[in-house]
Amino acid sequence: MKKVTACIVTIGDEILIGQTLDTNSQYIAKLLVEIGVSVEKMLTIPDTHEAIFSTLTHCIENYDITLTTGGLGPTSDDITKKTITDIFGAKLILNQDVLQDVKELVERKGRTLTVNNKQQALVPENCEVLRNKRGTAPGMWFNRNGHILVNMPGVPFEMKGLMEQVIPKIKETFSLPVIVYKMVYTIGIPEAVLATKLEQWEKQLPSFIRLAYLPSPGRVKLRLQAQGDNKAELEKQIDKEIEKLFAIIPEYIYSTEKENLSEVLGDLLRNKKLTLATAESCTGGYLAHLITSISGSSDYYKGSIISYSNEVKMNLLDVSPKVLETQGAVSEPVVIQMAKAVAQKLNTDCSIATSGIAGPTGGTPEKPVGTVWIAVYYKGEIITKKYVFTTNRSINIELASLMGMNMLRKMILGK
């Protein structure tokens, strides 16, 4: 089967000068790969006629599919649509359906239709219009001798809505291979160590299964991707390999379905009808933020006491002044007392307590920046662990929160 290739082009000076982060290319590429399209290149170009004309002309000639975002707004610097008419030797015509969409959107927001708004309804005569229900700029689909060009607005919310139309049209237009991929989410093991543990397993993978390591702070995602003709058989083969992973690294896998550890822990708490509270020092509420970022977390999460100062630790969490004086706030006995007190005061089955030196200041030779103590309480039992993370404040806060949640997850499961 012939490989179907694609190039993704982002148009906009704001991206080239670092003012705006390009998340569109990542989102589009993920969707394309999932349906069997090979993304060969991603480009970012300025809002100039020369750059747009030369880039898109080259892409149309060399790739099966070219998808662009940006440059379709109503202002004078948005010239993508004008340039495309030059590429295809077409003229702009008024599309009544788009005009109606624009009119309804503008009026829904309580505004008056302007000349600039009306210009959004002008489209090249040889394009297939992709109606944009989330904004005023329509998407445009061109087919030149089997080579597809798709233009979409740069606003991510609008682009995502249009991709819901684009993906089915690509599947209808091209004969695509079957692509199956599954994820294995791990925590608490560095990428290099994980790769060493999996070296022999990786060597025996079937040739049609590809493995990718995708690291982030504290976690490594493993993506197993298979390509072939029979979806059911590919899924069966990948599942067999994942079973082997559970035999090799069971203590590090937290999910094969959900990437968000907060959601994984939340499902566990809800299913077991358990309640949770947190007592945070170095994480400063970030742990509570992660937990409550999940819809429905009120089913199991009662709240947090953010005891950033020793005074709050003593007054609200009953931490012993003597222990604070002799052991310091970043110590095992302090987080034990924090975990016990917050579970008692908020009447919960479980609790997580954190105390550490997030940095970049405050470290000592005995307790360097990145030192964190975590205590986890579960139905009368407590476990603790000391970590020494990095010198980066934000990463330390994230890691402490993730490790605390994972400690509780493993404790509930008896691991």
TIMAR-848392 format. One record per residue (C-alpha): residue in three letters; y, x, z; residue number from 1. Coordinates in nm, 3 decimals. Layout:
<nodes>
NODE resn      c2      c1      c3 resi
NODE  ALA       Y       X       Z  NUM
...
</nodes>
This chain:
<nodes>
NODE resn      c2      c1      c3 resi
NODE  MET   0.000   0.000   0.000    1
NODE  LYS   0.341   0.135  -0.100    2
NODE  LYS   0.570   0.232   0.185    3
NODE  VAL   0.880   0.014   0.213    4
NODE  THR   1.178   0.229   0.306    5
NODE  ALA   1.510   0.143   0.466    6
NODE  CYS   1.845   0.301   0.543    7
NODE  ILE   2.080   0.163   0.810    8
NODE  VAL   2.453   0.222   0.760    9
NODE  THR   2.714   0.165   1.028   10
NODE  ILE   3.070   0.135   0.898   11
NODE  GLY   3.364   0.205   1.127   12
NODE  ASP   3.610   0.473   1.230   13
NODE  GLU   3.580   0.354   1.590   14
NODE  ILE   3.222   0.478   1.602   15
NODE  LEU   3.296   0.814   1.444   16
NODE  ILE   3.570   0.890   1.698   17
NODE  GLY   3.347   0.795   1.991   18
NODE  GLN   3.542   0.483   2.084   19
NODE  THR   3.250   0.248   2.028   20
NODE  LEU   2.880   0.306   2.085   21
NODE  ASP   2.653   0.218   1.792   22
NODE  THR   2.384  -0.005   1.939   23
NODE  ASN   2.338  -0.199   1.615   24
NODE  SER   2.133   0.069   1.438   25
NODE  GLN   1.891   0.094   1.728   26
NODE  TYR   1.841  -0.282   1.738   27
NODE  ILE   1.794  -0.316   1.361   28
NODE  ALA   1.556  -0.019   1.341   29
NODE  LYS   1.335  -0.162   1.614   30
NODE  LEU   1.299  -0.492   1.430   31
NODE  LEU   1.227  -0.323   1.097   32
NODE  VAL   0.961  -0.092   1.237   33
NODE  GLU   0.788  -0.385   1.404   34
NODE  ILE   0.731  -0.553   1.065   35
NODE  GLY   0.613  -0.236   0.890   36
NODE  VAL   0.934  -0.110   0.727   37
NODE  SER   0.984   0.267   0.741   38
NODE  VAL   1.339   0.351   0.855   39
NODE  GLU   1.414   0.675   0.674   40
NODE  LYS   1.777   0.731   0.764   41
NODE  MET   2.068   0.609   0.979   42
NODE  LEU   2.427   0.682   0.872   43
NODE  THR   2.771   0.621   1.016   44
NODE  ILE   3.062   0.630   0.773   45
NODE  PRO   3.439   0.569   0.789   46
NODE  ASP   3.626   0.260   0.670   47
NODE  THR   3.725   0.408   0.334   48
NODE  HIS   3.656   0.284  -0.015   49
NODE  GLU   3.521   0.623  -0.124   50
NODE  ALA   3.279   0.658   0.168   51
NODE  ILE   3.148   0.303   0.144   52
NODE  PHE   3.117   0.309  -0.236   53
NODE  SER   2.936   0.643  -0.260   54
NODE  THR   2.709   0.585   0.040   55
NODE  LEU   2.595   0.236  -0.053   56
NODE  THR   2.549   0.329  -0.420   57
NODE  HIS   2.324   0.617  -0.316   58
NODE  CYS   2.129   0.406  -0.066   59
NODE  ILE   2.069   0.120  -0.308   60
NODE  GLU   1.926   0.368  -0.559   61
NODE  ASN   1.705   0.554  -0.310   62
NODE  TYR   1.580   0.301  -0.054   63
NODE  ASP   1.408  -0.034  -0.084   64
NODE  ILE   1.635  -0.187   0.180   65
NODE  THR   1.986  -0.095   0.290   66
NODE  LEU   2.137  -0.276   0.586   67
NODE  THR   2.500  -0.233   0.687   68
NODE  THR   2.706  -0.348   0.984   69
NODE  GLY   3.082  -0.341   1.016   70
NODE  GLY   3.389  -0.367   0.795   71
NODE  LEU   3.365  -0.742   0.733   72
NODE  GLY   3.649  -0.860   0.957   73
NODE  PRO   3.969  -1.041   0.856   74
NODE  THR   4.202  -0.744   0.902   75
NODE  SER   4.334  -0.500   0.641   76
NODE  ASP   4.111  -0.212   0.751   77
NODE  ASP   3.794  -0.412   0.683   78
NODE  ILE   3.728  -0.327   0.318   79
NODE  THR   3.350  -0.342   0.291   80
NODE  LYS   3.349  -0.672   0.104   81
NODE  LYS   3.611  -0.552  -0.144   82
NODE  THR   3.419  -0.230  -0.207   83
NODE  ILE   3.094  -0.417  -0.267   84
NODE  THR   3.257  -0.618  -0.543   85
NODE  ASP   3.333  -0.284  -0.714   86
NODE  ILE   2.974  -0.165  -0.669   87
NODE  PHE   2.831  -0.478  -0.829   88
NODE  GLY   3.114  -0.550  -1.072   89
NODE  ALA   3.157  -0.894  -0.919   90
NODE  LYS   3.450  -1.105  -0.813   91
NODE  LEU   3.514  -1.289  -0.486   92
NODE  ILE   3.471  -1.665  -0.482   93
NODE  LEU   3.535  -1.924  -0.212   94
NODE  ASN   3.216  -2.047  -0.045   95
NODE  GLN   3.268  -2.398   0.089   96
NODE  ASP   2.980  -2.376   0.339   97
NODE  VAL   3.123  -2.060   0.492   98
NODE  LEU   3.470  -2.213   0.499   99
NODE  GLN   3.333  -2.509   0.691  100
NODE  ASP   3.153  -2.276   0.935  101
NODE  VAL   3.475  -2.081   0.992  102
NODE  LYS   3.680  -2.399   1.035  103
NODE  GLU   3.438  -2.542   1.293  104
NODE  LEU   3.423  -2.216   1.487  105
NODE  VAL   3.801  -2.176   1.499  106
NODE  GLU   3.863  -2.537   1.598  107
NODE  ARG   3.592  -2.521   1.865  108
NODE  LYS   3.794  -2.243   2.027  109
NODE  GLY   4.110  -2.453   2.014  110
NODE  ARG   4.283  -2.241   1.751  111
NODE  THR   4.440  -2.315   1.412  112
NODE  LEU   4.279  -2.193   1.091  113
NODE  THR   4.479  -1.901   0.950  114
NODE  VAL   4.498  -1.742   0.606  115
NODE  ASN   4.295  -1.447   0.738  116
NODE  ASN   4.029  -1.685   0.865  117
NODE  LYS   4.008  -1.853   0.523  118
NODE  GLN   3.961  -1.514   0.357  119
NODE  GLN   3.635  -1.479   0.549  120
NODE  ALA   3.495  -1.751   0.323  121
NODE  LEU   3.551  -1.535   0.013  122
NODE  VAL   3.221  -1.375  -0.088  123
NODE  PRO   3.096  -1.182  -0.395  124
NODE  GLU   2.975  -1.425  -0.658  125
NODE  ASN   2.636  -1.254  -0.694  126
NODE  CYS   2.535  -1.251  -0.329  127
NODE  GLU   2.317  -1.486  -0.130  128
NODE  VAL   2.520  -1.595   0.170  129
NODE  LEU   2.370  -1.565   0.518  130
NODE  ARG   2.563  -1.819   0.724  131
NODE  ASN   2.695  -1.682   1.053  132
NODE  LYS   2.696  -1.945   1.326  133
NODE  ARG   2.824  -1.695   1.583  134
NODE  GLY   3.135  -1.568   1.407  135
NODE  THR   3.360  -1.601   1.103  136
NODE  ALA   3.216  -1.323   0.882  137
NODE  PRO   2.906  -1.433   0.685  138
NODE  GLY   2.619  -1.199   0.609  139
NODE  MET   2.553  -1.112   0.244  140
NODE  TRP   2.220  -1.047   0.074  141
NODE  PHE   2.205  -0.870  -0.265  142
NODE  ASN   1.906  -0.791  -0.482  143
NODE  ARG   1.951  -0.523  -0.750  144
NODE  ASN   1.627  -0.469  -0.941  145
NODE  GLY   1.418  -0.514  -0.628  146
NODE  HIS   1.647  -0.302  -0.408  147
NODE  ILE   1.793  -0.508  -0.126  148
NODE  LEU   2.139  -0.465   0.025  149
NODE  VAL   2.231  -0.665   0.335  150
NODE  ASN   2.583  -0.662   0.481  151
NODE  MET   2.644  -0.793   0.831  152
NODE  PRO   2.940  -0.793   1.072  153
NODE  GLY   2.958  -0.519   1.333  154
NODE  VAL   2.980  -0.744   1.639  155
NODE  PRO   2.634  -0.702   1.797  156
NODE  PHE   2.606  -1.068   1.901  157
NODE  GLU   2.674  -1.182   1.546  158
NODE  MET   2.452  -0.918   1.387  159
NODE  LYS   2.158  -1.020   1.606  160
NODE  GLY   2.195  -1.382   1.498  161
NODE  LEU   2.193  -1.281   1.131  162
NODE  MET   1.888  -1.055   1.176  163
NODE  GLU   1.696  -1.370   1.266  164
NODE  GLN   1.745  -1.468   0.902  165
NODE  VAL   1.710  -1.119   0.753  166
NODE  ILE   1.369  -1.030   0.897  167
NODE  PRO   1.188  -1.336   0.750  168
NODE  LYS   1.353  -1.275   0.412  169
NODE  ILE   1.236  -0.912   0.411  170
NODE  LYS   0.883  -1.026   0.491  171
NODE  GLU   0.898  -1.273   0.203  172
NODE  THR   1.035  -1.013  -0.040  173
NODE  PHE   0.805  -0.718   0.027  174
NODE  SER   0.436  -0.661   0.078  175
NODE  LEU   0.430  -0.495   0.417  176
NODE  PRO   0.151  -0.320   0.609  177
NODE  VAL   0.030  -0.456   0.941  178
NODE  ILE   0.196  -0.270   1.228  179
NODE  VAL   0.075  -0.314   1.584  180
NODE  TYR   0.225  -0.136   1.879  181
NODE  LYS   0.187  -0.165   2.252  182
NODE  MET   0.369  -0.004   2.539  183
NODE  VAL   0.246   0.154   2.860  184
NODE  TYR   0.514   0.198   3.125  185
NODE  THR   0.478   0.480   3.376  186
NODE  ILE   0.685   0.590   3.673  187
NODE  GLY   0.696   0.888   3.905  188
NODE  ILE   0.556   1.154   3.673  189
NODE  PRO   0.760   1.393   3.455  190
NODE  GLU   0.706   1.383   3.080  191
NODE  ALA   0.567   1.739   3.065  192
NODE  VAL   0.318   1.676   3.346  193
NODE  LEU   0.214   1.347   3.191  194
NODE  ALA   0.159   1.514   2.852  195
NODE  THR  -0.066   1.774   3.017  196
NODE  LYS  -0.274   1.507   3.189  197
NODE  LEU  -0.313   1.317   2.862  198
NODE  GLU  -0.377   1.616   2.636  199
NODE  GLN  -0.749   1.560   2.588  200
NODE  TRP  -0.711   1.184   2.556  201
NODE  GLU  -0.438   1.229   2.295  202
NODE  LYS  -0.653   1.465   2.089  203
NODE  GLN  -0.927   1.205   2.049  204
NODE  LEU  -0.696   0.924   1.935  205
NODE  PRO  -0.800   0.771   1.602  206
NODE  SER  -0.593   0.900   1.311  207
NODE  PHE  -0.437   0.557   1.250  208
NODE  ILE  -0.293   0.542   1.605  209
NODE  ARG   0.028   0.732   1.676  210
NODE  LEU   0.153   0.815   2.026  211
NODE  ALA   0.517   0.859   2.128  212
NODE  TYR   0.659   0.968   2.464  213
NODE  LEU   0.989   0.795   2.548  214
NODE  PRO   1.135   0.939   2.871  215
NODE  SER   1.415   0.807   3.092  216
NODE  PRO   1.511   0.888   3.454  217
NODE  GLY   1.197   0.852   3.665  218
NODE  ARG   0.996   0.684   3.392  219
NODE  VAL   0.812   0.761   3.070  220
NODE  LYS   0.722   0.493   2.818  221
NODE  LEU   0.414   0.552   2.606  222
NODE  ARG   0.416   0.375   2.270  223
NODE  LEU   0.087   0.340   2.086  224
NODE  GLN   0.137   0.234   1.726  225
NODE  ALA  -0.133   0.153   1.473  226
NODE  GLN  -0.104   0.071   1.104  227
NODE  GLY  -0.361  -0.088   0.882  228
NODE  ASP  -0.472  -0.414   0.725  229
NODE  ASN  -0.643  -0.602   1.009  230
NODE  LYS  -0.417  -0.696   1.299  231
NODE  ALA  -0.696  -0.809   1.532  232
NODE  GLU  -0.891  -0.487   1.481  233
NODE  LEU  -0.584  -0.272   1.536  234
NODE  GLU  -0.505  -0.454   1.862  235
NODE  LYS  -0.863  -0.410   1.975  236
NODE  GLN  -0.853  -0.036   1.911  237
NODE  ILE  -0.521   0.008   2.093  238
NODE  ASP  -0.649  -0.193   2.391  239
NODE  LYS  -0.949   0.041   2.413  240
NODE  GLU  -0.719   0.340   2.433  241
NODE  ILE  -0.505   0.176   2.699  242
NODE  GLU  -0.818   0.113   2.908  243
NODE  LYS  -0.881   0.487   2.897  244
NODE  LEU  -0.526   0.550   3.019  245
NODE  PHE  -0.586   0.332   3.323  246
NODE  ALA  -0.882   0.553   3.409  247
NODE  ILE  -0.678   0.874   3.373  248
NODE  ILE  -0.339   0.786   3.528  249
NODE  PRO  -0.380   0.456   3.718  250
NODE  GLU  -0.135   0.552   3.992  251
NODE  TYR   0.152   0.600   3.747  252
NODE  ILE   0.120   0.287   3.528  253
NODE  TYR   0.330  -0.003   3.653  254
NODE  SER   0.302  -0.233   3.351  255
NODE  THR   0.187  -0.275   2.994  256
NODE  GLU   0.394  -0.590   2.938  257
NODE  LYS   0.733  -0.555   3.104  258
NODE  GLU   0.959  -0.250   3.104  259
NODE  ASN   1.188  -0.372   3.381  260
NODE  LEU   1.044  -0.260   3.715  261
NODE  SER   1.263  -0.515   3.896  262
NODE  GLU   1.092  -0.790   3.699  263
NODE  VAL   0.744  -0.647   3.761  264
NODE  LEU   0.810  -0.629   4.136  265
NODE  GLY   0.969  -0.975   4.132  266
NODE  ASP   0.664  -1.129   3.966  267
NODE  LEU   0.442  -0.968   4.229  268
NODE  LEU   0.654  -1.096   4.517  269
NODE  ARG   0.670  -1.446   4.372  270
NODE  ASN   0.298  -1.465   4.300  271
NODE  LYS   0.212  -1.353   4.653  272
NODE  LYS   0.485  -1.571   4.806  273
NODE  LEU   0.653  -1.275   4.973  274
NODE  THR   1.019  -1.229   5.066  275
NODE  LEU   1.226  -0.912   5.045  276
NODE  ALA   1.540  -0.760   5.196  277
NODE  THR   1.703  -0.422   5.142  278
NODE  ALA   1.897  -0.181   5.362  279
NODE  GLU   2.096   0.062   5.150  280
NODE  SER   2.295   0.370   5.226  281
NODE  CYS   2.300   0.618   4.936  282
NODE  THR   2.220   0.352   4.676  283
NODE  GLY   2.526   0.153   4.781  284
NODE  GLY   2.401  -0.186   4.661  285
NODE  TYR   2.253  -0.065   4.333  286
NODE  LEU   1.901  -0.152   4.451  287
NODE  ALA   2.018  -0.505   4.529  288
NODE  HIS   2.186  -0.520   4.189  289
NODE  LEU   1.861  -0.429   4.009  290
NODE  ILE   1.662  -0.686   4.205  291
NODE  THR   1.914  -0.966   4.152  292
NODE  SER   1.956  -0.887   3.782  293
NODE  ILE   1.635  -1.087   3.734  294
NODE  SER   1.676  -1.460   3.687  295
NODE  GLY   1.504  -1.648   3.969  296
NODE  SER   1.516  -1.356   4.213  297
NODE  SER   1.643  -1.596   4.480  298
NODE  ASP   1.280  -1.713   4.505  299
NODE  TYR   1.194  -1.396   4.695  300
NODE  TYR   1.505  -1.188   4.764  301
NODE  LYS   1.715  -1.275   5.070  302
NODE  GLY   1.983  -1.009   5.070  303
NODE  SER   2.095  -0.661   5.165  304
NODE  ILE   2.281  -0.475   5.436  305
NODE  ILE   2.474  -0.193   5.275  306
NODE  SER   2.508   0.048   5.565  307
NODE  TYR   2.704   0.326   5.403  308
NODE  SER   2.850   0.450   5.732  309
NODE  ASN   2.674   0.550   6.051  310
NODE  GLU   2.877   0.285   6.234  311
NODE  VAL   2.725   0.009   6.023  312
NODE  LYS   2.379   0.161   6.062  313
NODE  MET   2.417   0.145   6.439  314
NODE  ASN   2.590  -0.194   6.468  315
NODE  LEU   2.402  -0.395   6.204  316
NODE  LEU   2.068  -0.215   6.174  317
NODE  ASP   2.017  -0.096   6.531  318
NODE  VAL   1.979   0.267   6.428  319
NODE  SER   1.976   0.489   6.737  320
NODE  PRO   2.295   0.694   6.787  321
NODE  LYS   2.081   0.971   6.933  322
NODE  VAL   1.861   0.982   6.622  323
NODE  LEU   2.167   0.994   6.399  324
NODE  GLU   2.308   1.279   6.606  325
NODE  THR   1.988   1.484   6.620  326
NODE  GLN   1.820   1.401   6.289  327
NODE  GLY   2.113   1.300   6.070  328
NODE  ALA   2.156   0.988   5.858  329
NODE  VAL   1.932   1.132   5.585  330
NODE  SER   1.608   1.145   5.779  331
NODE  GLU   1.277   0.970   5.817  332
NODE  PRO   1.340   0.806   6.156  333
NODE  VAL   1.669   0.659   6.034  334
NODE  VAL   1.520   0.486   5.727  335
NODE  ILE   1.228   0.361   5.938  336
NODE  GLN   1.471   0.192   6.177  337
NODE  MET   1.674   0.057   5.886  338
NODE  ALA   1.369  -0.095   5.717  339
NODE  LYS   1.242  -0.257   6.038  340
NODE  ALA   1.579  -0.399   6.135  341
NODE  VAL   1.670  -0.553   5.799  342
NODE  ALA   1.329  -0.723   5.770  343
NODE  GLN   1.369  -0.862   6.121  344
NODE  LYS   1.732  -0.972   6.084  345
NODE  LEU   1.681  -1.136   5.744  346
NODE  ASN   1.332  -1.262   5.835  347
NODE  THR   1.144  -1.119   5.538  348
NODE  ASP   0.788  -1.001   5.473  349
NODE  CYS   0.905  -0.681   5.304  350
NODE  SER   1.199  -0.445   5.302  351
NODE  ILE   1.317  -0.125   5.135  352
NODE  ALA   1.556   0.120   5.302  353
NODE  THR   1.732   0.416   5.140  354
NODE  SER   1.939   0.701   5.279  355
NODE  GLY   2.029   1.019   5.097  356
NODE  ILE   2.282   1.262   4.956  357
NODE  ALA   2.374   1.128   4.613  358
NODE  GLY   2.618   1.412   4.545  359
NODE  PRO   2.775   1.598   4.388  360
NODE  THR   2.915   1.694   4.731  361
NODE  GLY   2.767   1.672   5.080  362
NODE  GLY   2.459   1.886   5.036  363
NODE  THR   2.346   2.161   5.274  364
NODE  PRO   2.078   2.432   5.244  365
NODE  GLU   1.850   2.216   5.459  366
NODE  LYS   1.935   1.893   5.278  367
NODE  PRO   2.053   1.969   4.925  368
NODE  VAL   2.218   1.718   4.695  369
NODE  GLY   1.951   1.479   4.570  370
NODE  THR   1.765   1.459   4.901  371
NODE  VAL   1.666   1.097   4.967  372
NODE  TRP   1.450   0.935   5.230  373
NODE  ILE   1.296   0.595   5.150  374
NODE  ALA   1.111   0.363   5.385  375
NODE  VAL   0.918   0.055   5.279  376
NODE  TYR   0.813  -0.216   5.522  377
NODE  TYR   0.536  -0.464   5.445  378
NODE  LYS   0.406  -0.711   5.703  379
NODE  GLY   0.441  -0.479   5.999  380
NODE  GLU   0.339  -0.158   5.824  381
NODE  ILE   0.580   0.114   5.712  382
NODE  ILE   0.545   0.401   5.467  383
NODE  THR   0.805   0.668   5.403  384
NODE  LYS   0.866   0.937   5.146  385
NODE  LYS   1.116   1.216   5.099  386
NODE  TYR   1.243   1.292   4.750  387
NODE  VAL   1.462   1.568   4.613  388
NODE  PHE   1.606   1.441   4.288  389
NODE  THR   1.888   1.594   4.080  390
NODE  THR   2.249   1.704   4.126  391
NODE  ASN   2.375   1.404   3.926  392
NODE  ARG   2.507   1.123   4.143  393
NODE  SER   2.438   0.827   3.914  394
NODE  ILE   2.087   0.948   3.831  395
NODE  ASN   2.007   0.999   4.200  396
NODE  ILE   2.117   0.645   4.282  397
NODE  GLU   1.907   0.505   3.998  398
NODE  LEU   1.602   0.713   4.090  399
NODE  ALA   1.620   0.621   4.458  400
NODE  SER   1.634   0.252   4.369  401
NODE  LEU   1.344   0.275   4.125  402
NODE  MET   1.124   0.478   4.359  403
NODE  GLY   1.189   0.237   4.643  404
NODE  MET   1.080  -0.059   4.434  405
NODE  ASN   0.775   0.126   4.310  406
NODE  MET   0.672   0.228   4.662  407
NODE  LEU   0.681  -0.137   4.765  408
NODE  ARG   0.491  -0.246   4.455  409
NODE  LYS   0.212   0.002   4.524  410
NODE  MET   0.203  -0.083   4.895  411
NODE  ILE   0.157  -0.454   4.824  412
NODE  LEU  -0.119  -0.377   4.575  413
NODE  GLY  -0.285  -0.143   4.825  414
NODE  LYS  -0.253   0.160   4.598  415
</nodes>
